[in-house]
Amino acid sequence: MAKQPIITVKNLVKNYGDFAAVKGISFEVYEGEIFGLLGPNGAGKTTTLEVIETLREKTSGEITVDGFNIETDKNSIKQRIGVQLQAAGYYPNLNLSELIDLFSGLYGIDKTPMEMLEKVALTDKAKAKYKDLSGGQKQRFSIATTLINNPRIIFLDEPTTGLDPQARRNLWDLIREIRDQGTTVVITTHYMDEAEVLCDRVAFVDGGHIIGIDTPDHFIDQLVASGFERKKEVKLANLEDVFINLTGKEWREG
Ligand code: ATP
């Protein structure tokens, strides 16, 4: 994989009044990778992402996204990224097809709703309203909306929270496909199994600092090399494997 940085963050600081949420962090995201920001609640992950997404002002530091400086080129950055909206961003009375038309119009981009819904396996829900979708369908739809402007990078904040095991695995496949088609993906998650199988590299954020950044494999190998051992012998399968084995791999929500 080419190790060309597409996002560069240097000494980012973000204060909310007297409270320092992000305390001088630096990292790079490489073009074409799935990059995970991991860490406890309140660590500063969402704040960091929102500054990079141009949704929040930084207190200090330097950020470059796809070659554009966040101070001088906010609009160029906005055109090159896709950000998942929170549920409240979707007009409740419009169906999926109408919502895609609306977003395409806002971006000034000519995309047919079916072309976008096809990417996330939702063509059969074109006439359904967002509020009537299942959790997994809502997540897939919101990922489709991030792709409308052919972004270079998409940002996904906890995209699999609350999903069943099939929906979660299918969403991982979708995120990998998006990466394989050339879009860089930045993701936050609290599920370490997810980060381990999905992310090419991860950064651990704690108390507003980055305390480690590497591939999941390297992190695990280093921990093992340091003498760490799990207390309990690990079984060859876990309860999630049982779940998938009993209920199948296919999407469950029609
Ligand atoms: P989580 O895993 O819970 O989503 P996070 O790592 O994304 O957490 P942030 O949402 O970035 O963390 O929050 C970092 C810190 O900044 C928290 O202590 C939070 O209370 C504080 N914070 C976030 N937004 C604001 C705000 N608008 N005003 C004041 N403080 C805020």
py3Dmol code that shows the C-alpha trace and the ligand (Angstrom):
import py3Dmol

protein = """\
ATOM      1  CA  MET A   1       0.000   0.000   0.000  1.00  0.00           C
ATOM      2  CA  ALA A   2       1.276   3.475  -0.838  1.00  0.00           C
ATOM      3  CA  LYS A   3       2.188   5.327   2.352  1.00  0.00           C
ATOM      4  CA  GLN A   4       1.277   8.741   1.063  1.00  0.00           C
ATOM      5  CA  PRO A   5      -0.291  10.883   3.826  1.00  0.00           C
ATOM      6  CA  ILE A   6      -3.735  12.213   2.890  1.00  0.00           C
ATOM      7  CA  ILE A   7      -4.385  13.773   6.311  1.00  0.00           C
ATOM      8  CA  THR A   8      -1.651  15.389   8.392  1.00  0.00           C
ATOM      9  CA  VAL A   9      -2.390  16.660  11.898  1.00  0.00           C
ATOM     10  CA  LYS A  10       0.358  18.500  13.800  1.00  0.00           C
ATOM     11  CA  ASN A  11       0.098  19.560  17.436  1.00  0.00           C
ATOM     12  CA  LEU A  12      -3.684  19.857  17.384  1.00  0.00           C
ATOM     13  CA  VAL A  13      -5.115  21.523  20.479  1.00  0.00           C
ATOM     14  CA  LYS A  14      -8.829  22.019  21.128  1.00  0.00           C
ATOM     15  CA  ASN A  15     -10.071  23.743  24.259  1.00  0.00           C
ATOM     16  CA  TYR A  16     -13.701  24.129  25.255  1.00  0.00           C
ATOM     17  CA  GLY A  17     -13.433  27.207  27.479  1.00  0.00           C
ATOM     18  CA  ASP A  18     -10.990  26.212  30.246  1.00  0.00           C
ATOM     19  CA  PHE A  19     -11.221  22.514  29.415  1.00  0.00           C
ATOM     20  CA  ALA A  20      -8.565  21.009  27.146  1.00  0.00           C
ATOM     21  CA  ALA A  21     -10.236  18.185  25.195  1.00  0.00           C
ATOM     22  CA  VAL A  22      -7.359  17.643  22.726  1.00  0.00           C
ATOM     23  CA  LYS A  23      -3.866  18.371  24.032  1.00  0.00           C
ATOM     24  CA  GLY A  24      -1.459  18.650  21.110  1.00  0.00           C
ATOM     25  CA  ILE A  25      -1.882  15.531  19.023  1.00  0.00           C
ATOM     26  CA  SER A  26      -0.028  14.694  15.807  1.00  0.00           C
ATOM     27  CA  PHE A  27      -0.696  11.884  13.347  1.00  0.00           C
ATOM     28  CA  GLU A  28      -0.986  11.031   9.684  1.00  0.00           C
ATOM     29  CA  VAL A  29      -3.623   9.058   7.816  1.00  0.00           C
ATOM     30  CA  TYR A  30      -2.313   7.330   4.689  1.00  0.00           C
ATOM     31  CA  GLU A  31      -4.116   7.390   1.391  1.00  0.00           C
ATOM     32  CA  GLY A  32      -6.201   4.268   0.807  1.00  0.00           C
ATOM     33  CA  GLU A  33      -6.201   2.907   4.359  1.00  0.00           C
ATOM     34  CA  ILE A  34      -8.870   2.313   6.982  1.00  0.00           C
ATOM     35  CA  PHE A  35      -7.610   4.291   9.957  1.00  0.00           C
ATOM     36  CA  GLY A  36      -9.184   3.801  13.395  1.00  0.00           C
ATOM     37  CA  LEU A  37      -9.302   6.258  16.282  1.00  0.00           C
ATOM     38  CA  LEU A  38      -9.769   4.228  19.467  1.00  0.00           C
ATOM     39  CA  GLY A  39      -9.998   5.221  23.109  1.00  0.00           C
ATOM     40  CA  PRO A  40     -12.254   5.595  26.136  1.00  0.00           C
ATOM     41  CA  ASN A  41     -15.338   7.815  26.244  1.00  0.00           C
ATOM     42  CA  GLY A  42     -14.364  11.453  26.398  1.00  0.00           C
ATOM     43  CA  ALA A  43     -10.824  10.862  25.072  1.00  0.00           C
ATOM     44  CA  GLY A  44     -11.225  13.491  22.344  1.00  0.00           C
ATOM     45  CA  LYS A  45     -11.845  11.315  19.269  1.00  0.00           C
ATOM     46  CA  THR A  46     -15.027  12.998  18.035  1.00  0.00           C
ATOM     47  CA  THR A  47     -13.597  16.437  18.739  1.00  0.00           C
ATOM     48  CA  THR A  48     -10.511  15.597  16.667  1.00  0.00           C
ATOM     49  CA  LEU A  49     -12.626  14.290  13.794  1.00  0.00           C
ATOM     50  CA  GLU A  50     -14.952  17.290  13.859  1.00  0.00           C
ATOM     51  CA  VAL A  51     -12.017  19.682  13.608  1.00  0.00           C
ATOM     52  CA  ILE A  52     -10.587  17.756  10.633  1.00  0.00           C
ATOM     53  CA  GLU A  53     -14.064  17.687   9.051  1.00  0.00           C
ATOM     54  CA  THR A  54     -14.112  21.529   9.319  1.00  0.00           C
ATOM     55  CA  LEU A  55     -17.169  21.368  11.605  1.00  0.00           C
ATOM     56  CA  ARG A  56     -15.302  22.815  14.620  1.00  0.00           C
ATOM     57  CA  GLU A  57     -12.614  25.455  14.953  1.00  0.00           C
ATOM     58  CA  LYS A  58      -9.314  24.276  16.380  1.00  0.00           C
ATOM     59  CA  THR A  59      -7.605  26.181  19.163  1.00  0.00           C
ATOM     60  CA  SER A  60      -4.166  25.672  17.591  1.00  0.00           C
ATOM     61  CA  GLY A  61      -2.164  23.294  15.428  1.00  0.00           C
ATOM     62  CA  GLU A  62      -1.846  22.547  11.735  1.00  0.00           C
ATOM     63  CA  ILE A  63      -4.052  20.309   9.619  1.00  0.00           C
ATOM     64  CA  THR A  64      -3.742  19.389   5.954  1.00  0.00           C
ATOM     65  CA  VAL A  65      -6.374  17.310   4.153  1.00  0.00           C
ATOM     66  CA  ASP A  66      -5.626  16.053   0.636  1.00  0.00           C
ATOM     67  CA  GLY A  67      -3.049  18.808   0.274  1.00  0.00           C
ATOM     68  CA  PHE A  68      -5.334  21.619   1.485  1.00  0.00           C
ATOM     69  CA  ASN A  69      -4.682  23.660   4.585  1.00  0.00           C
ATOM     70  CA  ILE A  70      -7.644  23.851   6.952  1.00  0.00           C
ATOM     71  CA  GLU A  71      -7.016  27.540   7.686  1.00  0.00           C
ATOM     72  CA  THR A  72      -7.144  28.702   4.103  1.00  0.00           C
ATOM     73  CA  ASP A  73      -8.988  26.021   2.135  1.00  0.00           C
ATOM     74  CA  LYS A  74     -11.998  24.866   4.164  1.00  0.00           C
ATOM     75  CA  ASN A  75     -14.241  24.721   1.126  1.00  0.00           C
ATOM     76  CA  SER A  76     -11.842  22.579  -0.890  1.00  0.00           C
ATOM     77  CA  ILE A  77     -11.638  20.198   2.052  1.00  0.00           C
ATOM     78  CA  LYS A  78     -15.442  20.046   2.380  1.00  0.00           C
ATOM     79  CA  GLN A  79     -15.720  19.075  -1.274  1.00  0.00           C
ATOM     80  CA  ARG A  80     -13.282  16.202  -0.826  1.00  0.00           C
ATOM     81  CA  ILE A  81     -14.678  14.544   2.281  1.00  0.00           C
ATOM     82  CA  GLY A  82     -17.828  12.644   3.217  1.00  0.00           C
ATOM     83  CA  VAL A  83     -19.194  12.860   6.754  1.00  0.00           C
ATOM     84  CA  GLN A  84     -21.986  10.728   8.237  1.00  0.00           C
ATOM     85  CA  LEU A  85     -24.896  12.855   9.430  1.00  0.00           C
ATOM     86  CA  GLN A  86     -26.564  12.136  12.730  1.00  0.00           C
ATOM     87  CA  ALA A  87     -30.115  10.759  12.393  1.00  0.00           C
ATOM     88  CA  ALA A  88     -31.600  14.207  13.019  1.00  0.00           C
ATOM     89  CA  GLY A  89     -30.123  15.355   9.695  1.00  0.00           C
ATOM     90  CA  TYR A  90     -32.626  13.351   7.630  1.00  0.00           C
ATOM     91  CA  TYR A  91     -35.982  14.961   6.861  1.00  0.00           C
ATOM     92  CA  PRO A  92     -38.473  12.460   8.307  1.00  0.00           C
ATOM     93  CA  ASN A  93     -41.057  12.718   5.560  1.00  0.00           C
ATOM     94  CA  LEU A  94     -38.799  12.149   2.582  1.00  0.00           C
ATOM     95  CA  ASN A  95     -38.071   8.666   1.272  1.00  0.00           C
ATOM     96  CA  LEU A  96     -34.519   7.434   0.584  1.00  0.00           C
ATOM     97  CA  SER A  97     -34.714   8.269  -3.085  1.00  0.00           C
ATOM     98  CA  GLU A  98     -35.881  11.824  -2.343  1.00  0.00           C
ATOM     99  CA  LEU A  99     -33.188  12.266   0.322  1.00  0.00           C
ATOM    100  CA  ILE A 100     -30.442  11.266  -2.134  1.00  0.00           C
ATOM    101  CA  ASP A 101     -31.868  13.679  -4.706  1.00  0.00           C
ATOM    102  CA  LEU A 102     -31.842  16.399  -2.075  1.00  0.00           C
ATOM    103  CA  PHE A 103     -28.187  15.774  -1.086  1.00  0.00           C
ATOM    104  CA  SER A 104     -27.078  15.479  -4.731  1.00  0.00           C
ATOM    105  CA  GLY A 105     -28.754  18.821  -5.385  1.00  0.00           C
ATOM    106  CA  LEU A 106     -26.984  20.405  -2.409  1.00  0.00           C
ATOM    107  CA  TYR A 107     -23.630  19.155  -3.689  1.00  0.00           C
ATOM    108  CA  GLY A 108     -24.520  20.124  -7.266  1.00  0.00           C
ATOM    109  CA  ILE A 109     -23.726  16.564  -8.320  1.00  0.00           C
ATOM    110  CA  ASP A 110     -25.779  14.486 -10.695  1.00  0.00           C
ATOM    111  CA  LYS A 111     -26.161  11.086  -9.030  1.00  0.00           C
ATOM    112  CA  THR A 112     -29.208   8.890  -9.459  1.00  0.00           C
ATOM    113  CA  PRO A 113     -30.695   7.618  -6.203  1.00  0.00           C
ATOM    114  CA  MET A 114     -30.637   4.026  -7.495  1.00  0.00           C
ATOM    115  CA  GLU A 115     -26.922   4.202  -8.260  1.00  0.00           C
ATOM    116  CA  MET A 116     -26.210   5.272  -4.659  1.00  0.00           C
ATOM    117  CA  LEU A 117     -28.680   2.850  -3.057  1.00  0.00           C
ATOM    118  CA  GLU A 118     -27.206   0.011  -5.080  1.00  0.00           C
ATOM    119  CA  LYS A 119     -23.798   0.580  -3.453  1.00  0.00           C
ATOM    120  CA  VAL A 120     -25.304  -0.198  -0.038  1.00  0.00           C
ATOM    121  CA  ALA A 121     -27.854  -2.860  -1.076  1.00  0.00           C
ATOM    122  CA  LEU A 122     -30.902  -0.681  -0.400  1.00  0.00           C
ATOM    123  CA  THR A 123     -32.552  -0.357  -3.814  1.00  0.00           C
ATOM    124  CA  ASP A 124     -35.614  -2.231  -2.536  1.00  0.00           C
ATOM    125  CA  LYS A 125     -36.037   0.473   0.147  1.00  0.00           C
ATOM    126  CA  ALA A 126     -35.959   3.421  -2.276  1.00  0.00           C
ATOM    127  CA  LYS A 127     -39.517   4.424  -1.375  1.00  0.00           C
ATOM    128  CA  ALA A 128     -39.132   3.833   2.380  1.00  0.00           C
ATOM    129  CA  LYS A 129     -38.674   6.661   4.852  1.00  0.00           C
ATOM    130  CA  TYR A 130     -35.447   6.867   6.839  1.00  0.00           C
ATOM    131  CA  LYS A 131     -37.304   6.530  10.153  1.00  0.00           C
ATOM    132  CA  ASP A 132     -38.824   3.221   9.023  1.00  0.00           C
ATOM    133  CA  LEU A 133     -35.446   1.548   8.360  1.00  0.00           C
ATOM    134  CA  SER A 134     -33.763  -0.947  10.690  1.00  0.00           C
ATOM    135  CA  GLY A 135     -30.574   0.095  12.497  1.00  0.00           C
ATOM    136  CA  GLY A 136     -28.328  -1.608   9.949  1.00  0.00           C
ATOM    137  CA  GLN A 137     -30.225  -0.097   7.035  1.00  0.00           C
ATOM    138  CA  LYS A 138     -29.959   3.384   8.593  1.00  0.00           C
ATOM    139  CA  GLN A 139     -26.187   2.978   8.912  1.00  0.00           C
ATOM    140  CA  ARG A 140     -25.860   1.765   5.331  1.00  0.00           C
ATOM    141  CA  PHE A 141     -27.998   4.617   4.064  1.00  0.00           C
ATOM    142  CA  SER A 142     -25.947   7.183   5.941  1.00  0.00           C
ATOM    143  CA  ILE A 143     -22.768   5.656   4.457  1.00  0.00           C
ATOM    144  CA  ALA A 144     -24.338   6.005   0.986  1.00  0.00           C
ATOM    145  CA  THR A 145     -24.929   9.703   1.632  1.00  0.00           C
ATOM    146  CA  THR A 146     -21.229  10.183   2.471  1.00  0.00           C
ATOM    147  CA  LEU A 147     -20.323   8.870  -1.005  1.00  0.00           C
ATOM    148  CA  ILE A 148     -22.501  11.213  -3.088  1.00  0.00           C
ATOM    149  CA  ASN A 149     -19.754  13.771  -3.769  1.00  0.00           C
ATOM    150  CA  ASN A 150     -17.139  11.110  -4.737  1.00  0.00           C
ATOM    151  CA  PRO A 151     -15.088  11.937  -1.647  1.00  0.00           C
ATOM    152  CA  ARG A 152     -11.395  11.144  -1.253  1.00  0.00           C
ATOM    153  CA  ILE A 153     -11.950  10.441   2.452  1.00  0.00           C
ATOM    154  CA  ILE A 154     -14.998   9.417   4.487  1.00  0.00           C
ATOM    155  CA  PHE A 155     -15.385   9.765   8.253  1.00  0.00           C
ATOM    156  CA  LEU A 156     -17.496   7.223  10.143  1.00  0.00           C
ATOM    157  CA  ASP A 157     -18.155   7.818  13.857  1.00  0.00           C
ATOM    158  CA  GLU A 158     -19.083   4.501  15.532  1.00  0.00           C
ATOM    159  CA  PRO A 159     -20.881   3.173  12.433  1.00  0.00           C
ATOM    160  CA  THR A 160     -21.696  -0.276  13.852  1.00  0.00           C
ATOM    161  CA  THR A 161     -22.935   0.637  17.324  1.00  0.00           C
ATOM    162  CA  GLY A 162     -26.148  -1.236  18.087  1.00  0.00           C
ATOM    163  CA  LEU A 163     -26.050  -3.526  15.049  1.00  0.00           C
ATOM    164  CA  ASP A 164     -26.572  -7.297  15.137  1.00  0.00           C
ATOM    165  CA  PRO A 165     -23.619  -9.564  14.247  1.00  0.00           C
ATOM    166  CA  GLN A 166     -24.662 -10.094  10.615  1.00  0.00           C
ATOM    167  CA  ALA A 167     -25.307  -6.416   9.989  1.00  0.00           C
ATOM    168  CA  ARG A 168     -21.960  -5.552  11.586  1.00  0.00           C
ATOM    169  CA  ARG A 169     -20.024  -8.024   9.426  1.00  0.00           C
ATOM    170  CA  ASN A 170     -21.827  -6.891   6.306  1.00  0.00           C
ATOM    171  CA  LEU A 171     -21.022  -3.293   7.143  1.00  0.00           C
ATOM    172  CA  TRP A 172     -17.335  -4.254   7.502  1.00  0.00           C
ATOM    173  CA  ASP A 173     -17.489  -5.738   3.991  1.00  0.00           C
ATOM    174  CA  LEU A 174     -19.054  -2.522   2.709  1.00  0.00           C
ATOM    175  CA  ILE A 175     -16.369  -0.378   4.376  1.00  0.00           C
ATOM    176  CA  ARG A 176     -13.618  -2.590   2.903  1.00  0.00           C
ATOM    177  CA  GLU A 177     -15.175  -2.304  -0.562  1.00  0.00           C
ATOM    178  CA  ILE A 178     -15.207   1.479  -0.234  1.00  0.00           C
ATOM    179  CA  ARG A 179     -11.514   1.375   0.754  1.00  0.00           C
ATOM    180  CA  ASP A 180     -10.690  -1.009  -2.090  1.00  0.00           C
ATOM    181  CA  GLN A 181     -12.284   1.400  -4.556  1.00  0.00           C
ATOM    182  CA  GLY A 182      -9.788   4.041  -3.455  1.00  0.00           C
ATOM    183  CA  THR A 183     -11.540   6.021  -0.713  1.00  0.00           C
ATOM    184  CA  THR A 184      -9.643   6.517   2.539  1.00  0.00           C
ATOM    185  CA  VAL A 185     -11.759   5.689   5.607  1.00  0.00           C
ATOM    186  CA  VAL A 186     -11.379   7.205   9.076  1.00  0.00           C
ATOM    187  CA  ILE A 187     -13.460   5.445  11.688  1.00  0.00           C
ATOM    188  CA  THR A 188     -14.061   5.502  15.439  1.00  0.00           C
ATOM    189  CA  THR A 189     -15.246   2.414  17.268  1.00  0.00           C
ATOM    190  CA  HIS A 190     -15.409   0.988  20.775  1.00  0.00           C
ATOM    191  CA  TYR A 191     -15.295  -2.580  19.466  1.00  0.00           C
ATOM    192  CA  MET A 192     -11.722  -3.857  19.515  1.00  0.00           C
ATOM    193  CA  ASP A 193     -12.586  -7.004  17.540  1.00  0.00           C
ATOM    194  CA  GLU A 194     -13.891  -4.698  14.835  1.00  0.00           C
ATOM    195  CA  ALA A 195     -10.792  -2.494  14.838  1.00  0.00           C
ATOM    196  CA  GLU A 196      -8.593  -5.585  14.742  1.00  0.00           C
ATOM    197  CA  VAL A 197     -10.159  -7.055  11.606  1.00  0.00           C
ATOM    198  CA  LEU A 198     -11.113  -3.839   9.828  1.00  0.00           C
ATOM    199  CA  CYS A 199      -8.452  -1.200  10.435  1.00  0.00           C
ATOM    200  CA  ASP A 200      -5.123  -1.080   8.605  1.00  0.00           C
ATOM    201  CA  ARG A 201      -3.755   1.141  11.393  1.00  0.00           C
ATOM    202  CA  VAL A 202      -5.144   2.432  14.663  1.00  0.00           C
ATOM    203  CA  ALA A 203      -4.329   5.287  17.029  1.00  0.00           C
ATOM    204  CA  PHE A 204      -5.201   5.061  20.719  1.00  0.00           C
ATOM    205  CA  VAL A 205      -6.366   8.376  22.157  1.00  0.00           C
ATOM    206  CA  ASP A 206      -6.561   8.911  25.914  1.00  0.00           C
ATOM    207  CA  GLY A 207      -7.104  12.127  27.851  1.00  0.00           C
ATOM    208  CA  GLY A 208      -6.558  14.260  24.760  1.00  0.00           C
ATOM    209  CA  HIS A 209      -3.235  12.589  23.836  1.00  0.00           C
ATOM    210  CA  ILE A 210      -2.294   9.925  21.302  1.00  0.00           C
ATOM    211  CA  ILE A 211      -0.637   7.173  23.320  1.00  0.00           C
ATOM    212  CA  GLY A 212       0.121   4.764  20.484  1.00  0.00           C
ATOM    213  CA  ILE A 213      -0.245   4.446  16.725  1.00  0.00           C
ATOM    214  CA  ASP A 214       0.492   1.298  14.689  1.00  0.00           C
ATOM    215  CA  THR A 215      -1.091  -1.643  12.859  1.00  0.00           C
ATOM    216  CA  PRO A 216      -3.314  -3.894  15.023  1.00  0.00           C
ATOM    217  CA  ASP A 217      -0.907  -6.777  14.333  1.00  0.00           C
ATOM    218  CA  HIS A 218       2.134  -4.873  15.588  1.00  0.00           C
ATOM    219  CA  PHE A 219       0.339  -3.730  18.726  1.00  0.00           C
ATOM    220  CA  ILE A 220      -0.688  -7.292  19.544  1.00  0.00           C
ATOM    221  CA  ASP A 221       2.746  -8.771  18.730  1.00  0.00           C
ATOM    222  CA  GLN A 222       4.464  -6.178  20.922  1.00  0.00           C
ATOM    223  CA  LEU A 223       2.153  -6.914  23.823  1.00  0.00           C
ATOM    224  CA  VAL A 224       2.769 -10.637  23.488  1.00  0.00           C
ATOM    225  CA  ALA A 225       6.541 -10.055  23.178  1.00  0.00           C
ATOM    226  CA  SER A 226       6.426  -8.086  26.439  1.00  0.00           C
ATOM    227  CA  GLY A 227       5.321 -11.247  28.218  1.00  0.00           C
ATOM    228  CA  PHE A 228       1.584 -10.575  28.326  1.00  0.00           C
ATOM    229  CA  GLU A 229      -0.639 -13.622  28.361  1.00  0.00           C
ATOM    230  CA  ARG A 230      -4.391 -13.905  28.588  1.00  0.00           C
ATOM    231  CA  LYS A 231      -5.396 -15.461  31.893  1.00  0.00           C
ATOM    232  CA  LYS A 232      -7.932 -17.830  30.456  1.00  0.00           C
ATOM    233  CA  GLU A 233      -7.259 -20.190  27.620  1.00  0.00           C
ATOM    234  CA  VAL A 234      -9.168 -18.950  24.624  1.00  0.00           C
ATOM    235  CA  LYS A 235     -11.705 -21.327  23.113  1.00  0.00           C
ATOM    236  CA  LEU A 236     -11.561 -21.973  19.388  1.00  0.00           C
ATOM    237  CA  ALA A 237     -14.924 -20.210  18.940  1.00  0.00           C
ATOM    238  CA  ASN A 238     -16.894 -17.580  20.818  1.00  0.00           C
ATOM    239  CA  LEU A 239     -20.586 -16.868  21.347  1.00  0.00           C
ATOM    240  CA  GLU A 240     -20.666 -14.607  18.305  1.00  0.00           C
ATOM    241  CA  ASP A 241     -19.460 -17.519  16.182  1.00  0.00           C
ATOM    242  CA  VAL A 242     -22.348 -19.547  17.607  1.00  0.00           C
ATOM    243  CA  PHE A 243     -24.770 -16.736  16.762  1.00  0.00           C
ATOM    244  CA  ILE A 244     -23.553 -16.522  13.155  1.00  0.00           C
ATOM    245  CA  ASN A 245     -23.462 -20.294  12.835  1.00  0.00           C
ATOM    246  CA  LEU A 246     -27.046 -20.661  14.027  1.00  0.00           C
ATOM    247  CA  THR A 247     -28.602 -17.696  12.263  1.00  0.00           C
ATOM    248  CA  GLY A 248     -26.547 -17.464   9.066  1.00  0.00           C
ATOM    249  CA  LYS A 249     -24.477 -14.743   7.444  1.00  0.00           C
ATOM    250  CA  GLU A 250     -27.081 -13.085   5.264  1.00  0.00           C
ATOM    251  CA  TRP A 251     -28.799  -9.786   6.017  1.00  0.00           C
ATOM    252  CA  ARG A 252     -31.676 -10.388   8.387  1.00  0.00           C
ATOM    253  CA  GLU A 253     -33.646  -7.209   7.835  1.00  0.00           C
ATOM    254  CA  GLY A 254     -35.533  -7.327   4.577  1.00  0.00           C
TER     255      GLY A 254
END
"""
ligand_1 = """\
31
ATP
P -16.877 9.076 23.054
O -16.113 7.811 22.938
O -17.689 9.113 24.317
O -17.632 9.473 21.845
P -14.785 11.025 22.415
O -13.423 10.455 22.523
O -15.371 11.155 21.063
O -15.772 10.227 23.361
P -15.219 13.862 22.640
O -16.655 13.822 22.271
O -14.273 14.415 21.649
O -14.710 12.439 23.130
O -15.108 14.691 23.997
C -13.856 14.989 24.597
C -14.091 15.827 25.850
O -14.541 17.119 25.470
C -15.160 15.272 26.789
O -14.737 15.473 28.125
C -16.385 16.098 26.480
O -17.206 16.243 27.623
C -15.781 17.432 26.085
N -16.632 18.136 25.101
C -17.023 17.661 23.899
N -17.775 18.578 23.232
C -17.862 19.647 24.048
C -18.486 20.929 23.952
N -19.178 21.291 22.859
N -18.353 21.778 24.983
C -17.638 21.434 26.071
N -17.011 20.251 26.237
C -17.127 19.365 25.242
"""
view = py3Dmol.view(width=600, height=400)
view.addModel(protein, "pdb")
view.setStyle({"model": 0}, {"cartoon": {"style": "trace"}})
view.addModel(ligand_1, "xyz")
view.setStyle({"model": 1}, {"stick": {}})
view.zoomTo()
view.show()
